[in-house]
């Protein structure tokens, strides 16, 4: 499915989020690169479910001295990312692999990021445990994700947008309306922010916290490996 929409993925991200997704990713970049207790910034960062590498590119541009690796299960998405990286002349590696079985040694990264990808994992708990495994002690996990729409009038409008308007617009642009219907239902079925925070703690993270972005449309979770 993601291979089929790779060619229009970036355009639809901008269109369907009204461009606000850039602001959400910028907040994730600041969280991933914030100094630790010793005042040091992350020097080696893994971006899981990197897709077309938007977050990985933003991390590299914000921290040129850092080693950034992006990993995704869909080669067509990675190929789009590689073109973007080449156009910017960035030194940034993209690998094809499974976020639930990361091909890296234990304790090999200072930070791990996941932007709007963990809801697509068949086993989210396994993915979180893998993120914890490859982090060094004290390393930071940063997760951007769309929580289920909040209750109330805004939540009802957002639900209608996810299940009706967004798939219709995406179908016009990409010809793949069913893919964006899946994306909408995956948001509705995703754990609420408190539950995702609990899942992170169960996977081995401490100092877990989150904040909602843009009226709760998106959420940014953070935790540190205990």
N, C-alpha and C positions, 0 to 999 in steps of 0.2 A: 504493500500500500504506500509506504513512504517513498519507495523507489519511483512509483508512478506519479507522485506529486512533486518530486524533487525540483523539477524545472520551474515551477511556479511557487515554490514554498516560501521563499523570501518575500516575494511580492504580496502574497496572501497574508503573511505575518504582519506586514506594514498596513495593509488594507483593513484586515479584520480587527486589528488592535488600535486603529487610528494613529499608528506610529508610537503609541505609548510603550510598546514592548522595549524600545531602546532605553527608555528611562528605567524600566524594571531591571534590565540587564546591567545598566550602569550602577545601580544600587548593589547588585550582586558582585560586581567587580570590586567596589569599595569594601564590601564585607570580606571577600576572599583575600584582599591585599592589605587589610588593616593590620598594623603591627601587633605581634603577640606580646605576652607579658614581659619578654626580654627586649622588646622594641624592634624585633626583626620582622621583615616581611617575608612572605612565602617566596621561595626560590624555585620550587618545582611544583607545578600544578597540573592536575589531571581534570579535564572536562569530559565527563561521562555523558553519553547520549548527545554528543556535540552537534549532530545534524549537519547543517551547512556551515558550522563553525562560527556563528555570530558571537557567542560568548567567548570562545577561545581567542578569536581575533581581538575582541575588546580587552581581554586580559593581557594579551601580548602588547597591544598598543599602550596600555596603561603601565606596563612593567616590562620594557624591552629587555631588561637584563635577566628576566626569569625564563626558565624552560617550561614551555606549555605544550602539553600533549592532549589532543582531542581523540576520543574513541566513540565509534558508533557502529551499529549493526548493519547499516544500509550503505552499500558502496556508492550508489547513485547520489546520495546526500553528501557523502564525503567528497566526491568528485566536484560537486558544486563548490564545496568549501575550499578545495585545493585551488580552484580557479580564482576565488576571491583572495586567497592568501598570496598567490603569485602576482595578482594585480597590485597588491600592496607591498610586494617585496619583503614579506615577513619570513622569519625563520621559525616555522611552526609545523609540528608533525601531526598528521592525522592518521589513525589506524582503524582498521575494521576489526571489531571484536564485540564480545558479549559483556554488557554491564553487570550481569549476574555472575560472571566468572572472569574477573579481570586478569589479563595476562601480564601481571606485574608482581614483583616480589613484595613481601611484607614490609611495611614501614618505609616505603620508597617515595612518598610525596608529602609535601608540607600542607597542601590544600587539595580538596576535591570539590568540583562544582557539578551540578546537574540542573539544567534549565529546561523545564517543561518536558521532561523525558521519563521521569520515574513512574508516572501514571501508566506508561506503556509496558512496564516490566510485568512479566507473568508472576514473578515472585519478588515483591518489593522489599520484603524483609531480607531476602538473600542479597539483593542489590545494596541495601544499606550496610549489611555485614561486610560485604566486599569492600565498600568504600572505607569502612573502619579499618579493615585489615591492611590496606595499602597505605594508610596514613601513618605518619610518625606520631609518637606520643605527643599530645598537645596539638596535633594537626587539626585543621578546621574543615568541616563539611558545610557547604553552602548549597541550599536547594531552593530553586524557584519553581513554583507550581501553581496551577489554577485550582483553588479549592471549590467545592460545590457552592452554588450561588447562595448568598445569605437569605435569611427570611425577610419578608416584607415586600413592599412594592418594587424596590430596586431589584431584589432577587428574582421576582417574577418576570420582570422585563428582561433581565440578563438570561434567564432560562429560555425565554422565547427567542432571544437573539442566538443562543447557542444551538438550539434545536431547529430553528426555522430560518432566520435571516442569514446567519453565517454560512450554513450549508448551501443555501440558494446562491449567495454571492460567489462562494467558492466554486460552485458548479458552473457558473457563467464564465469565470476566469480560467479554471483548470479543466473543466469537463469531468471532474471527479467529485461530484456532490456526496457520494457515499463515504468517501474518506473523511470529509469534514463533518458528516453526521456522526461517524465513529468518534472523532475528536470531541464533539460535544457531549456524547454519552459518557465518554471516559472521564470528563470533568465531573459530571453529575455523580458518577460512581466512585470518585476519589475520596479518600478519608478527609474529614474535616481537619483544620490546622492543629487542634489539640491532639487528635489521634496520630497525625504524622509526627508531631513532637514526641509522643509516647513511643512510637515505633523507633525513632532515632535513639532514644534512651535505651530501649531494649536491645538495640544493635551495638551498644557500647559507647555511646556519646554522652558527654556531660555538658553542663552549661548550655543546655538547649533552650533556644528562644526563637520567637518569630514575630514578624509584624506584617500587617495587611497592607497591600498597595492598592491605590485607586478604588476606594470603597469596597475592598475585599474581593476585587476581581482576581488579583494575584496575591501570593503570599511568599515571603522570603524567610526561610528557616535557616538557622545556624546551630552548629554544635561542635564540640571539640572532643577528640579522642581521649578517653580517660587513661 
